[in-house]
Amino acid sequence: MARGIVDALADEVVTMVVASLRRLRLLRAEVDVTLGGGVFRADDPAFVERIRAGVAACAPRARVAVLDGPPVIGAALLGLDHTRARDGAARRVREQLTANRIRR
């Protein structure tokens, strides 16, 4: 029963990714698809593989990866871009904003 629920969630993620790629006309492009959020932090290789396979069926050149840091990193990096931060700032953000540090 639980596996069926998780598989249904994976299929919903595939639907959202494929719809986004279709709208952006990126189904045939080499494109990175990054999965982020709490649901992707679980250690469930079958869940991620089901998403990869579903995306590959419609967008074979897409690369699907799970975000290895907390989602706040993206906001911080956008802020650095917006303020034209100096070299090395993005590297320091990636080093300092880790899931372990944020959980403390």
Secondary structure, 3 states (H helix, E strand, C coil): CHHHHHHHHHHHHHHHHHHHHHHCCCCCCCEEEEECCHHHCCCCHHHHHHHHHHHHHHCCCEEEEECCCCCHHHHHHHHHHHHCCCCCHHHHHHHHCCHHHHHC
